[in-house]
Every structure is written in C-alpha cells, then in structure tokens.
Amino acid sequence: MTSTTHAGHPTESSPLVLLAEDDDDVRETTELLLLRRGWRVTATVDGIAALESVDTEVPDVAVLDVAMPRLNGLDLTARLTALGIPVVLLTARSLPLDEVTGLAAGADDYVTKPFDADVLSARLHAVLRRRLGPPQELVTIGDVRVDVRARRVERRGAQVPLTSVEFRVLEALLRNRGAVLSREQVIAMVWDSTWQDPRIVDTNVQRLRRKLGPTVIETVRGFGYRVDRAPA
C-alpha cells in the first residue's frame, strides 16, 4: 500500500473503524495510517475476534480482509451488515467475480491490495456519507429556514447569502440534527478528508453564527458542534 503522511488527531467522537486483517504487517500499517487520518481504530486478527469486539463497542464502519482464518471476510460481512454496520472489503485479488461476490454479501465498497491509504480513507468517508441519507428538504430552526434542495437560507423572511463551504458545514450538521459532530467529522463530510486544520471548522461556524444568529449552532465543549436537538 502507498501513503502520503498527514497528521491526524483522533478524539473520542472520531468515527471508529473496525479493522480485521490476519496479516500482521498489513494490519499494523493500515491501523497506523488510519490513525494518522483522524480515525479511531479497533484492530483485530481474524473474523471471530472482530465479531467479539462489536460487543464492546459498535464501530461506525468495518474494514475486513476477505481471506481470514476461522471466519472469513464474506461471512463476517453478512454478520456485521445484519447489525447495520457498513463494510469495506480488502482483498489481494482484483477479479470482477471477487468484487461481485463481496458486494453480493452486503459489502458497501471494495478495495484491492495493495491500496493507497488516502483512497481507503476517502472510501470510508463516502460510505458513511451514503449511510447518513438525505436531510430534510425544509428545516426550521428558530427564525432560520433552510431549503436544502434549493440551497437557500432565510432568516426572518430575508435571504441570507452563504458561501458554498458555509452551506456544506450547515448541511453536515443538519444531516445529523441532534447529534454532536467533532471537527474531524465535519471536515470529513465537507472536505472529504481529515487533512484540514480543525480550526477551519471553527472559522466557518463563527461565520454562520454571525449570519444566522448565535443560537442556531451549539458548541458542546470538548466534543464539537450540534444543531438543536428537537425539530422545530
């Protein structure tokens, strides 16, 4: 696998990856590269250990080697997707039939070894975005009204101009209304990477507060940001 090193800072609220890989070198390298990109990682040596780890903490997404002892990646995929956990499969093979078999087993995506670590991270973010689904098309928060489809924001009946980045930050929070998003999670959704300085999120939230009012986006100290818990 190849890599461009980027500093990452996983926090308690960063997305958790369950990594199941029986090759020690591949497992340890992949774990390190994901940590550098801001992911939390639970690394396991085979399918049984991976399944047992879910009892301790449910991951946001799983990365599974196809060829593992005791419980292979395809069988484990069926078990995890039944629990609602999205799966990205790793394999040393690149035959179309292998990809079809993996996707038929319920995998959300498929990466062939040797893989680029940046590509794997981007695929994981894409899987999480797809799982989030679309937000409400019309959202009201106090005196602010957001038309997501039209990308139009109004406050007290007057249109509020937002930059494309400001709108995407707001949309990321709306997609997860009531949940606290870390800066790293917002970066992953808006910029499709974890390489940005986390302060870029703070800057855009401050701009949104100036335009929409100070109470639309709540700061949860030590964790991140949230749009109000209860729908208006």
Disulfide bonds with the S-S distance in Angstrom:
none
